[in-house]
Amino acid sequence: MINEPGPHAVPRNAHTPPTIPTVTKTDRQTTTPHTDDNSFLIRDVRIFDGVQVTGTGSVLVLEGRITEIGIIAEVPALPEYDGTGKTVLPGLIDCHTHSLYGRPRTDRRDALRFGVTTELDLHGDPAVLAAARRQRRSLERTDQADLWSAGIGVAVPGGTPPNYPGLPHPPRLAPDANPEQFVTDRIHEGSDFIKVFLDGGSVWGQPTPTPTRKQVHAVVAAAHRRGLMVIAHATEHDYAALAIAAGVDGLAHTILTPIDDDLIADIVEGGAFVTATLSSFDGGLGARDLYRDPRVRPYLSETQTTALTTSGEDPDLYHRGSLNVRRLHAAGVPIFAGADSGVGAETEGAHGATMMAELSHLVAAGLTPTEVLTAATAAPAQRYQLADRGRIVTDMRADLVLVNGDPTVGVTAIRDIATIWKNGYVIDRTPN
């Protein structure tokens, strides 16, 4: 059992991350034999540590943790993997998924088969949270991605998200309800952070009620007093501005309406991040590309195939959202990678696979491949305080992805996966 880190609120104006130390090479010989299934050596591999390529060397994993990086003379009695021509990087973190509408065990198996070793659930089933917490504290073998979750999001009656037929109807923040008690109830259910829905429906042509300004400020204040981050679904300019003014820590989507310089400046000053989820709005472009890709299609489950072949939104939204990501990124707003998988009763976004499209969309929106990989590894791990993952440095858990080629030059190389390890154990990529 390990001490578990977790997401906490950060002060406003604290958006500049601390300096992250670079990986240093070692020349120490390890002589103690290890034969555990979660102990191994990757030799002569290009190492992307979550922030940068640190060169070519070796990565030693003992009992599920990274123990040495660089020049390693000899390690007896360990499986070895040839990294020649390959790149090893931290397991991916999908910063926007949903478990409420899907089948959490199946979804998280699907995610793991595509190198997503951690999912951040932004409106999900509280019934799965206790088991998820136990799993992510452990280094035992698992076939699922780890999960942190907002649990049930803060939404008002009749507002976004809709209640889907045949699925549980989560509690809503009624006009006369106490926002602080609503937050407290979510914490008691096991929520790791708080999600608030601020969607007036103008983007979708269907006006919907939203929490009031007073309710939003009360929710944010209550969560921050308890040390929890708040992430807002706010795809319209005015609601995004309301969320930022209330002090939210991040936006769950890119903004899909025109934004002005004042809002961008407020987001920068407030230190909020933006999880882009461009693949949610691309009209199925990314899904079709994935489905045709021979590096992807053989590993798709039936659930993933259904999601990819039914995904779609107005492509105009994608272009607006992509333009806003470009402007926000240029201004210095941290951009995180998230696929919004599992929304809409499993009809949008394939857990794991859709992240492959999302990374490509972020490059098209102006991020470099290296910045995109950081947006899916070290950056969210740091901001959500997931302190045992997201980097290839010593003492981190061995959630690793080995790919053929160099995704820091062409990000689609990440689709050509050679091996995935979770807690140091090799993952079977056979579809469920």
For each residue, the residues with C-beta under 8 A, 3 or more apart:
1: 137 138
2: 137 139 388
3:
4: 133 136 137
5: 385 386 387 388
6: 148 192 384 385 386
7: 148 192 193 228 229 383 384 385 386
8: 227 228 229 385
9: 223 224 227 228 229 230 249
10: 14 229 249 271 383
11: 14 271
12: 247 269 270 271
13: 269 270 271
14: 10 11 271
15: 268 270 271 272 273 332 334
16:
17: 20 334 379 382 383
18:
19:
20: 17 51 378 382 391
21: 393
22: 49 51 52 54
23: 47 49 54 69 70 392 393
24: 69 70
25: 55 57 69 70 71
26: 68 69 70 71 72
27: 70 71 72 73
28: 68 72 73
29: 72 73 74
30: 60 67 68 72 74 75
31: 74 76
32:
33: 76 77 78
34: 39 62 63 75 77 78
35: 39 77 78
36: 39 62 63 64 424
37: 141 424 425
38: 61 63 64 139 141 398 421 423 424 425
39: 34 35 36 61 62 63 64 78 79 424
40: 61 78 79 80 81 421 424
41: 58 59 60 61 72 75 78 79 80 81
42: 45 58 59 61 80 81 83 88 400 402
43: 58 80 81 82 83
44: 56 57 58 82 83 84
45: 42 56 57 58 59 81 83 84 86 87 88 402
46: 53 55 56 83 86 87 88 406
47: 23 53 54 55 56 57 59 69 87 88 392
48: 52 53 54 87 88 89 90 370 373 392 407 408
49: 22 23 52 53 54 90 378 391 392 393
50: 89 90 373 374 377 378 381 390 391 392
51: 20 22 374 378 391
52: 22 48 49 370
53: 46 47 48 49 87 370 408
54: 22 23 47 48 49 57 69
55: 25 46 47
56: 44 45 46 47 83
57: 25 44 45 47 54 69 70 71 72
58: 41 42 43 44 45 68 69 70 71 72 83
59: 41 42 45 47 66 68 69 88 392 400
60: 30 41 66 67 68 69 72 75 78
61: 38 39 40 41 42 64 65 66 67 398 400 421 424
62: 34 36 39 65 67
63: 34 36 38 39 139 424
64: 36 38 39 61 139 397 398 423 424 425
65: 61 62 139 395 396 397 398 424
66: 59 60 61 69 392 393 394 395 396 397 398
67: 30 60 61 62 394 395
68: 26 28 30 58 59 60 72 394
69: 23 24 25 26 47 54 57 58 59 60 66 392 393 394
70: 23 24 25 26 27 57 58
71: 25 26 27 57 58
72: 26 27 28 29 30 41 57 58 60 68 75
73: 27 28 29
74: 29 30 31
75: 30 34 41 60 72 78 80
76: 31 33
77: 33 34 35
78: 33 34 35 39 40 41 60 75
79: 39 40 41
80: 40 41 42 43 75
81: 40 41 42 43 45 402 419
82: 43 44 86
83: 42 43 44 45 46 56 58 86 87 88 402
84: 44 45
85: 404 405
86: 45 46 82 83 402 403 404 405 418
87: 45 46 47 48 53 83 402 403 405 406 407 408 413
88: 42 45 46 47 48 59 83 392 400 401 402 403
89: 48 50 373 377 392 400 401 403 407 414
90: 48 49 50 117 377 378 381 389 390 391 392 396 399 400 401
91: 115 116 117 118 377 389 399 400 401 420 421 422
92: 114 115 116 117 118 337 355 376 377 401
93: 116 117 118 119 120 337 376 377 380 381 386 389 390
94: 97 111 116 118 119 120 145 337 338 339 341 351 352 355 376
95: 120 275 336 337 338 376 380
96: 120 122 252 253 275 277 338 339 340 341
97: 94 107 111 119 120 121 122 124 338 339 340 341 342 349 351
98: 101 102 121 122 123 124 340 341 342 343
99: 102 104 107 121 124 125 128 147 149 342
100: 123 124 125 152 167 168 170 342
101: 98 164 167 342 343 344 345 346
102: 98 99 106 107 303 342 345 346 351
103: 106 107 303 346
104: 99 107 108 124 125 128 147
105: 108 109 144
106: 102 103 109 110 301 303 432
107: 97 99 102 103 104 110 111 303 341 342 351
108: 104 105 111 112 119 144 145 147 351
109: 105 106 112 113 143 144 145 301 432
110: 106 107 113 114 301 303 304 350 351 352 353 432
111: 94 97 107 108 114 116 117 119 144 145 341 351 352
112: 108 109 115 116 117 143 144 145 352 420 422 427
113: 109 110 299 301 352 420 427 428 429 431
114: 92 110 111 296 299 352 353 355 356 417
115: 91 92 112 352 355 401 403 414 417 420
116: 91 92 93 94 111 112 119 145 351 352 355
117: 90 91 92 93 111 112 145 146 389 399 401 420 422
118: 91 92 93 94 136 145 146 147 148 381 386 389 390 399
119: 93 94 97 108 111 116 145 146 147 148 351
120: 93 94 95 96 97 147 148 149 338 380 384
121: 97 98 99 124 147 148 149 150 151
122: 96 97 98 149 150 153 195 231 233 252 338
123: 98 100 150 151 152 153 161 195 197
124: 97 98 99 100 104 121 128 129 147 149 150 151 152
125: 99 100 104 128 129 168
126: 129 149 151 152 186 189 190 191
127:
128: 99 104 124 125 131 132 147 149
129: 124 125 126 132 133 147 149 151 189 190 191 192
130: 133 134 190
131: 128 134 135
132: 128 129 135 136 146 147 148 149
133: 4 129 130 136 137 190
134: 130 131 137 138
135: 131 132 138 142 144 146 147
136: 4 118 132 133 146 147 148
137: 1 2 4 133 134
138: 1 134 135 142 423
139: 2 38 63 64 65 397 423 424
140: 423
141: 37 38 422 423 425
142: 135 138 422 423 425
143: 109 112 422 427 428
144: 105 108 109 111 112 135 147
145: 94 108 109 111 112 116 117 118 119 352 422
146: 117 118 119 132 135 136 389
147: 99 104 108 118 119 120 121 124 128 129 132 135 136 144
148: 6 7 118 119 120 121 132 136 192 193 384 386
149: 99 120 121 122 124 126 128 129 132 190 191 192
150: 121 122 123 124 153 186 191 192 193 194 195 231
151: 121 123 124 126 129 186 189 190 191 192
152: 100 123 124 126 170 171 186 189 191
153: 122 123 150 161 170 194 195 196 197 233
154: 173 179 182 183 186 194 195 196 197 211 215 219
155: 159 160 161 170 172 173 196 197 211
156: 159 172 173 174 175 197 209 210 211 215
157: 172 174 209
158: 208 209
159: 155 156 172 197 199 208 209 210 211
160: 155 197 199 201 208 210 233
161: 123 153 155 197 343
162:
163: 167 169
164: 101 167 344 345
165:
166:
167: 100 101 163 164 345
168: 100 125
169: 163
170: 100 152 153 155
171: 152 182 185
172: 155 156 157 159
173: 154 155 156 177 179 182 211 215 219
174: 156 157 177
175: 156
176:
177: 173 174 181 182
178: 181 182
179: 154 173 182 183 215 218 219 222
180: 183 184 218 222
181: 177 178 184 185
182: 154 171 173 177 178 179 185 186 219
183: 154 179 180 186 187 194 219 222 223 226 228
184: 180 181 187 188 222 226
185: 171 181 182 188 189
186: 126 150 151 152 154 182 183 189 191 194
187: 183 184 190 191 226 228
188: 184 185
189: 126 129 151 152 185 186
190: 126 129 130 133 149 151 187
191: 126 129 149 150 151 152 186 187 194 228
192: 6 7 129 148 149 150 151 228
193: 7 148 150 223 228 229 230 231 249 384
194: 150 153 154 183 186 191 219 223 228 229 230 231
195: 122 123 150 153 154 230 231 232 233 252
196: 153 154 155 211 216 219 220 230 231 232 233 243 248
197: 123 153 154 155 156 159 160 161 210 211 232 233
198: 210 211 216 232 233 234 236 239 240 242 243
199: 159 160 203 208 210 233 234 235 236 239
200: 207 208 210 236 238 239
201: 160 204 205 206 207 208
202: 205 207 236 257
203: 199 235 236 256 257 317
204: 201
205: 201 202
206: 201
207: 200 201 202
208: 158 159 160 199 200 201
209: 156 157 158 159
210: 156 159 160 197 198 199 200 239
211: 154 155 156 159 173 196 197 198 215 216 219
212: 215 216
213: 216 217 242 246
214: 217 218
215: 154 156 173 179 211 212 218 219
216: 196 198 211 212 213 219 220 232 242 243 246
217: 213 214 220 221 246 247
218: 179 180 214 215 221 222
219: 154 173 179 182 183 194 196 211 215 216 222 223 230 246
220: 196 216 217 223 224 230 246 247 248
221: 217 218 224 225 247
222: 179 180 183 184 218 219 225 226
223: 9 183 193 194 219 220 226 228 229 230
224: 9 220 221 227 228 230 247
225: 221 222
226: 183 184 187 222 223
227: 8 9 224
228: 7 8 9 183 187 191 192 193 194 223 224
229: 7 8 9 10 193 194 223 249 250 384
230: 9 193 194 195 196 219 220 223 224 247 248 249
231: 122 150 193 194 195 196 248 249 250 251 252 275
232: 195 196 197 198 216 239 240 243 248 250 251 252
233: 122 153 160 195 196 197 198 199 251 252 253
234: 198 199 239 240 242 243 251 252 253 255
235: 199 203 239 240 253 254 255 256 257
236: 198 199 200 202 203 239 240 255 256 257
237: 240 241 255 257 258 259 260 263
238: 200 241 242
239: 198 199 200 210 232 234 235 236 242 243
240: 198 232 234 235 236 237 243 244 251 255 259 263 267
241: 237 238 244 245 263 266
242: 198 213 216 234 238 239 245 246
243: 196 198 216 232 234 239 240 246 248 251
244: 240 241 247 248 263 266 267 270 272
245: 241 242 266
246: 213 216 217 219 220 242 243
247: 12 217 220 221 224 230 244 270
248: 196 220 230 231 232 243 244 251 270 272
249: 9 10 193 229 230 231 271 272 273 383
250: 229 231 232 272 273 274 275 336 383
251: 231 232 233 234 240 243 248 254 255 267 272 273 274 275
252: 96 122 195 231 232 233 234 275 277 338
253: 96 233 234 235 256 274 275 276 277 280 321 340
254: 235 251 274 276 277 278 321 322 324 325 328
255: 234 235 236 237 240 251 259 263 274 321 324
256: 203 235 236 253 281 317 320 321 324
257: 202 203 235 236 237 320
258: 237 320
259: 237 240 255 263 264 324 327
260: 237 263 264
261: 264 265
262: 265 266
263: 237 240 241 244 255 259 260 266 267
264: 259 260 261 267 268 327 328 331 333
265: 261 262 268 269 331
266: 241 244 245 262 263 269 270
267: 240 244 251 263 264 270 272 274 328 331 333
268: 15 264 265 271 331 332 333
269: 12 13 265 266
270: 12 13 15 244 247 248 266 267
271: 10 11 12 13 14 15 249 268
272: 15 244 248 249 250 251 267 333
273: 15 249 250 251 333 334 335 336 379 383
274: 250 251 253 254 255 267 325 328 333 334 335 336
275: 95 96 231 250 251 252 253 335 336 337 338
276: 253 254 321 325 335 336 337 338 358 361 362 365
277: 96 252 253 254 280 281 338 339 340 358
278: 254 281 282 318 321 322 325 358 361 362 365
279: 282 286 287 311 339 340 349 354 357 358 361
280: 253 277 313 339 340 343 348 349
281: 256 277 278 313 314 315 317 318 321
282: 278 279 285 286 287 313 315 318 357 361
283: 312 313 314 315 318
284: 287 288 311 312 313
285: 282 288 289 315 318 357
286: 279 282 289 290 311 354 357 358 360 361
287: 279 282 284 290 291 307 308 309 311 312 350 354 357
288: 284 285 291 292 308
289: 285 286 292 293 357 360
290: 286 287 293 296 297 308 350 353 354 356 357
291: 287 288 296 297 300 305 308 309
292: 288 289 297
293: 289 290 296 297 356 415
294: 297 298
295: 415 416 417
296: 114 290 291 293 299 300 353 356 415
297: 290 291 292 293 294 300
298: 294 431
299: 113 114 296 353 429 430 431
300: 291 296 297 304 305 308 350 353 431
301: 106 109 110 113 304 305 431 432
302: 305 306 431 432
303: 102 103 106 107 110 306 307 346 350 351 432
304: 110 300 301 307 308 350 351 352 353 431
305: 291 300 301 302 308 309 350
306: 302 303 309 310 346 347
307: 287 303 304 310 311 341 346 347 348 349 350 351 354
308: 287 288 290 291 300 304 305 311 350 353 354
309: 287 291 305 306
310: 306 307 347 348
311: 279 284 286 287 307 308 347 348 349 350 354
312: 283 284 287 348
313: 280 281 282 283 284 317 318
314: 281 283 317 318
315: 281 282 283 285 318 319
316: 319 320
317: 203 256 281 313 314 320 321
318: 278 281 282 283 285 313 314 315 321 322 361
319: 315 316 322 323
320: 256 257 258 316 317 323 324
321: 253 254 255 256 276 278 281 317 318 324 325
322: 254 278 318 319 325 326 361 364 365
323: 319 320 326 327 365
324: 254 255 256 259 320 321 327 328
325: 254 274 276 278 321 322 328 329 335 362 365 366
326: 322 323 329 330 365 366
327: 259 264 323 324 330 331
328: 254 264 267 274 324 325 331 333 335
329: 325 326 332 333 335 365 366 367 371
330: 326 327 366
331: 264 265 267 268 327 328
332: 15 268 329
333: 264 267 268 272 273 274 328 329
334: 15 17 273 274 375 379 383
335: 273 274 275 276 325 328 329 362 367 371 375
336: 95 250 273 274 275 276 375 376 379 380 383
337: 92 93 94 95 275 276 355 358 359 362 372 375 376 380
338: 94 95 96 97 120 122 252 275 276 277 358
339: 94 96 97 277 279 280 349 350 351 354 355 357 358
340: 96 97 98 253 277 279 280 343 348 349 354
341: 94 96 97 98 107 111 307 348 349 350 351 352 354 355
342: 97 98 99 100 101 102 107 346 348 349 351
343: 98 101 161 280 340 348 349
344: 101 164 347 348
345: 101 102 164 167
346: 101 102 103 303 306 307 342
347: 306 307 310 311 344
348: 280 307 310 311 312 340 341 342 343 344
349: 97 279 280 307 311 339 340 341 342 343 354
350: 110 287 290 300 303 304 305 307 308 311 339 341 353 354
351: 94 97 102 107 108 110 111 116 119 303 304 307 339 341 342 354
352: 94 110 111 112 113 114 115 116 145 304 341 355
353: 110 114 290 296 299 300 304 308 350 356 357
354: 279 286 287 290 307 308 311 339 340 341 349 350 351 357 358
355: 92 94 114 115 116 337 339 341 352 358 359 376
356: 114 290 293 296 353 359 360 412 414 415
357: 279 282 285 286 287 289 290 339 353 354 360 361
358: 276 277 278 279 286 337 338 339 354 355 361 362
359: 337 355 356 362 363 372 373 376 411 414
360: 286 289 356 357 363 364 411 412
361: 276 278 279 282 286 318 322 357 358 364 365
362: 276 278 325 335 337 358 359 365 367 371 372 375
363: 359 360 367 368 369 372 411
364: 322 360 361
365: 276 278 322 323 325 326 329 361 362
366: 325 326 329 330
367: 329 335 362 363 371 372 375
368: 363 371 372
369: 363 372 373 407 408 409 410 411
370: 48 52 53 373 374 408
371: 329 335 362 367 368 374 375
372: 337 359 362 363 367 368 369 375 376 411
373: 48 50 89 359 369 370 376 377 407 408 411 414
374: 50 51 370 371 377 378 379
375: 334 335 336 337 362 367 371 372 379 380
376: 92 93 94 95 336 337 355 359 372 373 380
377: 50 89 90 91 92 93 373 374 380 381 390 391
378: 20 49 50 51 90 374 381 382 390 391
379: 17 273 334 336 374 375 382 383 390
380: 93 95 120 336 337 375 376 377 383 384 386 390
381: 50 90 93 118 377 378 384 386 387 389 390 391
382: 17 20 378 379 385 390
383: 7 10 17 249 250 273 334 336 379 380
384: 6 7 120 148 193 229 380 381
385: 5 6 7 8 382
386: 5 6 7 93 118 148 380 381 389 390
387: 5 381
388: 2 5 395 396 397
389: 90 91 93 117 118 146 381 386 396 397 399
390: 50 90 93 118 377 378 379 380 381 382 386 396
391: 20 49 50 51 90 377 378 381 396
392: 23 47 48 49 50 59 66 69 88 89 90 396 400
393: 21 23 49 66 69 396
394: 66 67 68 69
395: 65 66 67 388
396: 65 66 90 388 389 390 391 392 393 399
397: 64 65 66 139 388 389 423 424
398: 38 61 64 65 66 421 423 424
399: 90 91 117 118 389 396 421 422 423
400: 42 59 61 88 89 90 91 392 420 421
401: 88 89 90 91 92 115 117 414 417 419 420 421
402: 42 45 81 83 86 87 88 417 418 419 420
403: 86 87 88 89 115 407 413 414 415 416 417 418
404: 85 86 413 416 417 418
405: 85 86 87 409 410 413 416
406: 46 87 409 410 413
407: 48 87 89 369 373 403 410 411 412 413 414
408: 48 53 87 369 370 373 411
409: 369 405 406 413
410: 369 405 406 407 413
411: 359 360 363 369 372 373 407 408 414
412: 356 360 407 415
413: 87 403 404 405 406 407 409 410 416
414: 89 115 356 359 373 401 403 407 411 417
415: 293 295 296 356 403 412
416: 295 403 404 405 413
417: 114 115 295 401 402 403 404 414 420 429
418: 86 402 403 404
419: 81 401 402 426 427
420: 91 112 113 115 117 400 401 402 417 426 427 429
421: 38 40 61 91 398 399 400 401 424 425 426 427
422: 91 112 117 141 142 143 145 399 425 427
423: 38 64 138 139 140 141 142 397 398 399
424: 36 37 38 39 40 61 63 64 65 139 397 398 421
425: 37 38 64 141 142 421 422
426: 419 420 421
427: 112 113 143 419 420 421 422
428: 113 143
429: 113 299 417 420
430: 299
431: 113 298 299 300 301 302 304
432: 106 109 110 301 302 303
